[in-house]
């Protein structure tokens, strides 16, 4: 069963921008991709670059360190260098807050 974590206020992430949040020892990037809020691990699978500092365009984030590109929808790599897919999280907006769901076994 997933656990719901509140990570910010609705509107706190500008269009095309990201916000880094922490859930226990997990670093998560929250993106506003043309109004759709997406959440993925904030660690590039190549060498750990901060994806929340990367460019977000058309549903894809580009790592600022070496240019690895990932789909924000399913976490799959869309360009080298990518070693594995990113963990993605379900995002909901309720009562003006952004919430993400983390599976209990991940928590």
C-alpha positions in Angstrom: 0.0 0.0 0.0 1.4 3.4 -0.9 2.2 6.1 1.6 1.2 9.7 0.6 3.8 12.4 1.3 3.0 16.1 1.0 5.9 17.8 -0.9 4.7 21.4 -1.5 2.0 23.8 -2.3 0.2 23.7 -5.7 1.9 26.4 -7.8 5.2 26.2 -6.0 6.9 24.7 -9.0 7.0 27.1 -12.0 6.4 25.9 -15.6 9.5 24.1 -16.9 11.1 24.1 -13.5 11.9 21.6 -10.8 12.0 21.4 -7.1 14.1 19.0 -5.0 12.4 17.3 -2.0 13.6 14.8 0.5 11.6 11.8 1.8 13.7 10.2 4.5 17.0 9.2 2.6 15.4 9.6 -0.8 16.0 12.6 -3.0 13.1 13.3 -5.4 12.7 15.8 -8.2 9.3 17.4 -8.7 8.8 18.9 -12.3 6.2 21.1 -13.8 6.1 19.9 -17.4 3.6 22.2 -19.2 1.3 22.2 -16.2 1.6 18.4 -15.5 3.4 17.7 -12.2 5.8 14.7 -12.4 8.1 13.2 -9.8 11.2 11.0 -10.3 14.3 10.2 -8.4 16.6 13.2 -8.4 19.7 11.1 -9.1 20.8 10.4 -12.7 21.6 6.7 -13.3 24.8 7.6 -15.1 26.9 9.1 -12.3 24.4 10.6 -9.9 23.8 14.1 -11.3 21.1 16.3 -9.8 18.2 16.0 -12.3 16.3 18.7 -10.5 18.9 21.1 -11.9 18.5 19.8 -15.5 16.4 21.1 -18.4 12.8 19.9 -18.5 11.2 20.0 -22.0 8.3 18.1 -23.6 8.2 15.4 -20.9 11.9 14.8 -20.8 14.6 15.9 -18.3 18.2 16.3 -19.3 20.9 15.7 -16.7 23.1 18.8 -16.3 26.3 16.8 -15.8 26.6 14.6 -18.9 23.3 15.1 -20.9 21.6 11.8 -20.1 17.9 12.2 -20.9 14.9 10.5 -19.2 11.1 10.4 -19.8 9.3 12.0 -16.8 6.3 9.8 -17.5 7.9 6.3 -17.2 11.5 7.0 -16.2 13.0 5.3 -19.3 16.2 6.6 -20.8 15.8 8.5 -24.1 19.5 9.1 -24.8 23.0 8.1 -23.7 24.5 7.8 -21.2 21.7 6.0 -19.3 22.3 2.8 -17.2 18.8 2.1 -16.1 15.3 3.7 -15.8 14.5 6.2 -13.1 12.0 5.5 -10.3 8.8 7.5 -11.0 6.2 8.4 -8.4 2.4 9.0 -8.7 1.6 12.6 -8.1 -1.7 14.0 -6.9 -2.9 17.6 -6.0 -5.4 17.8 -3.2 -6.6 20.8 -1.3 -3.9 23.0 -2.8 -1.0 20.6 -1.9 1.2 18.4 -4.1 1.4 14.9 -2.8 3.5 11.9 -4.1 2.9 8.2 -3.4 5.8 6.0 -2.2 5.3 2.3 -2.0 5.6 1.0 1.6 8.5 -1.4 0.7 10.4 1.7 -0.7 9.6 3.6 2.4 
